[in-house]
Amino acid sequence: MEISSRKEKEVTVVTVTGRIDAITAPDFENHLDGLIGQGDKLLLINLSGLGYISSAGLRSILSSAKKLKTLSGELVFAGLQGPVEEVFQISGFQSIFKIFPSEGDALNSFLKDG
């Protein structure tokens, strides 16, 4: 798994590639926690390069989302494909989180809201 982050105005874009599984989920969660800890409240997670996510990865997402909620922050997703999109559907995450077809669509939604 590879994770990179960058700022787009007030939005932090986190791009994740590879797999989020029981081994990599703690690193993913720690990365998000670090961003939240430094004051980032609007996180856009780009999963267009993610090929697999396990239940451990879903737990990491929920944990970070709860932390953001207490800070009036928001976690949104972009670029879900194939098996990752299926896992989001089956788990009900599509009814919990805003999910956009592309990073650009997600950024536009923040800019309109903000």
Sine and cosine of phi, psi and omega as CSV:
sin_phi,cos_phi,sin_psi,cos_psi,sin_omega,cos_omega
0.00,0.00,0.67,-0.74,0.11,-0.99
-0.83,-0.55,0.65,-0.76,0.00,-1.00
-0.79,-0.62,0.72,-0.69,0.13,-0.99
-0.71,-0.71,0.47,-0.88,-0.01,-1.00
-0.73,-0.69,0.54,-0.84,0.10,-0.99
-0.47,-0.88,0.38,-0.93,0.01,-1.00
-0.99,-0.12,0.69,-0.73,0.16,-0.99
-0.82,-0.57,1.00,-0.07,-0.14,-0.99
0.84,0.55,-0.86,-0.52,-0.05,-1.00
-1.00,0.00,0.01,1.00,-0.05,-1.00
-0.98,-0.18,0.72,-0.69,0.12,-0.99
-0.99,-0.14,0.87,-0.50,0.00,-1.00
-0.99,-0.12,0.85,-0.52,0.03,-1.00
-0.93,-0.37,0.88,-0.48,0.01,-1.00
-0.96,-0.26,0.81,-0.59,-0.03,-1.00
-0.87,-0.50,0.77,-0.64,0.05,-1.00
-0.81,-0.58,0.42,-0.91,0.02,-1.00
0.99,-0.16,-0.84,-0.55,-0.06,-1.00
-0.70,-0.71,0.61,-0.80,0.20,-0.98
-0.91,-0.41,0.95,-0.32,-0.03,-1.00
-0.74,-0.68,-0.19,-0.98,-0.06,-1.00
-0.85,0.52,-0.50,0.87,-0.03,-1.00
-0.99,0.16,-0.65,0.76,-0.09,-1.00
-1.00,-0.08,-0.30,0.96,-0.04,-1.00
-0.83,0.55,-0.66,0.75,0.03,-1.00
-0.87,0.50,-0.61,0.79,0.04,-1.00
-0.91,0.41,-0.66,0.75,0.04,-1.00
-0.87,0.49,-0.75,0.66,-0.01,-1.00
-0.90,0.45,-0.66,0.75,0.03,-1.00
-0.88,0.47,-0.62,0.79,0.03,-1.00
-0.89,0.46,-0.75,0.66,0.02,-1.00
-0.90,0.45,-0.67,0.74,0.02,-1.00
-0.87,0.50,-0.62,0.79,0.03,-1.00
-0.89,0.45,-0.67,0.74,0.03,-1.00
-0.91,0.42,-0.71,0.71,0.01,-1.00
-0.89,0.46,-0.66,0.76,0.00,-1.00
-0.89,0.46,-0.49,0.87,0.01,-1.00
-1.00,-0.02,0.15,0.99,0.13,-0.99
0.98,-0.20,0.06,1.00,0.04,-1.00
-0.96,0.27,0.82,-0.57,-0.06,-1.00
-0.92,-0.39,-0.34,0.94,0.01,-1.00
-0.92,-0.39,0.97,-0.26,-0.05,-1.00
-0.92,-0.39,0.79,-0.61,0.08,-1.00
-0.93,-0.36,0.90,-0.44,-0.02,-1.00
-0.99,-0.16,0.92,-0.38,0.02,-1.00
-1.00,-0.02,0.92,-0.39,-0.03,-1.00
-0.95,-0.32,0.37,0.93,-0.05,-1.00
-0.89,0.45,-0.40,0.92,0.01,-1.00
-0.98,-0.21,0.15,0.99,-0.02,-1.00
-1.00,-0.01,0.79,-0.61,-0.02,-1.00
-0.99,-0.15,-0.30,0.95,-0.08,-1.00
-0.37,-0.93,0.63,-0.78,0.15,-0.99
-0.65,-0.76,0.73,-0.68,-0.01,-1.00
-0.99,-0.16,0.01,-1.00,0.05,-1.00
-0.89,0.46,-0.50,0.87,0.06,-1.00
-0.90,0.44,-0.61,0.79,0.06,-1.00
-0.91,0.40,-0.65,0.76,0.03,-1.00
-0.90,0.44,-0.64,0.77,0.04,-1.00
-0.89,0.46,-0.64,0.77,0.03,-1.00
-0.87,0.49,-0.67,0.74,0.02,-1.00
-0.89,0.46,-0.72,0.69,0.00,-1.00
-0.88,0.47,-0.66,0.75,0.01,-1.00
-0.87,0.49,-0.73,0.68,0.00,-1.00
-0.92,0.39,-0.62,0.79,0.01,-1.00
-0.89,0.45,-0.64,0.77,0.03,-1.00
-0.90,0.44,-0.67,0.74,0.03,-1.00
-0.88,0.47,-0.68,0.73,0.00,-1.00
-0.91,0.42,-0.62,0.79,-0.04,-1.00
-0.88,0.48,-0.63,0.78,0.01,-1.00
-0.91,0.41,-0.34,0.94,0.00,-1.00
-0.98,-0.21,0.19,0.98,-0.08,-1.00
0.86,0.52,0.59,0.81,0.04,-1.00
-0.99,-0.14,-0.07,-1.00,-0.02,-1.00
-0.53,-0.85,0.58,-0.81,0.03,-1.00
-0.84,-0.54,0.86,-0.52,0.04,-1.00
-0.79,-0.61,0.28,-0.96,-0.08,-1.00
-0.80,-0.59,0.46,-0.89,0.04,-1.00
-0.61,-0.79,0.49,-0.87,0.18,-0.98
0.97,0.25,0.40,0.92,0.03,-1.00
-0.90,0.43,0.68,-0.73,-0.03,-1.00
-0.63,-0.78,0.45,-0.90,0.17,-0.99
0.76,0.65,-0.79,-0.61,-0.08,-1.00
-0.87,0.49,-0.56,0.83,0.00,-1.00
-0.92,0.40,-0.68,0.73,0.04,-1.00
-0.89,0.46,-0.64,0.77,0.04,-1.00
-0.88,0.47,-0.69,0.72,0.00,-1.00
-0.89,0.46,-0.65,0.76,0.04,-1.00
-0.89,0.46,-0.63,0.78,0.02,-1.00
-0.93,0.38,-0.77,0.64,-0.06,-1.00
-0.89,0.46,-0.62,0.78,-0.05,-1.00
-0.98,0.19,-0.19,0.98,-0.03,-1.00
1.00,0.09,0.11,0.99,-0.02,-1.00
-0.90,0.44,-0.44,0.90,-0.01,-1.00
-0.93,0.37,-0.33,0.94,0.06,-1.00
-1.00,-0.03,-0.24,0.97,-0.01,-1.00
-1.00,-0.05,-0.64,0.76,-0.13,-0.99
-0.91,-0.41,0.44,-0.90,0.16,-0.99
-0.98,0.21,0.77,-0.64,-0.01,-1.00
-0.79,-0.61,0.78,-0.63,-0.06,-1.00
-0.90,-0.44,0.49,-0.87,0.00,-1.00
-0.90,0.43,-0.54,0.84,-0.05,-1.00
-0.62,-0.78,0.29,-0.96,0.05,-1.00
-0.87,0.49,-0.64,0.77,0.01,-1.00
-0.88,0.48,-0.68,0.74,0.03,-1.00
-0.88,0.47,-0.68,0.74,-0.01,-1.00
-0.91,0.42,-0.71,0.71,0.02,-1.00
-0.88,0.48,-0.66,0.75,0.03,-1.00
-0.87,0.49,-0.61,0.79,-0.01,-1.00
-0.91,0.41,-0.63,0.77,0.05,-1.00
-0.91,0.42,-0.68,0.73,-0.05,-1.00
-0.92,0.40,-0.59,0.81,0.05,-1.00
-0.93,0.36,-0.67,0.74,-0.02,-1.00
-0.94,0.35,-0.61,0.79,-0.08,-1.00
-0.99,0.13,0.00,0.00,0.00,0.00
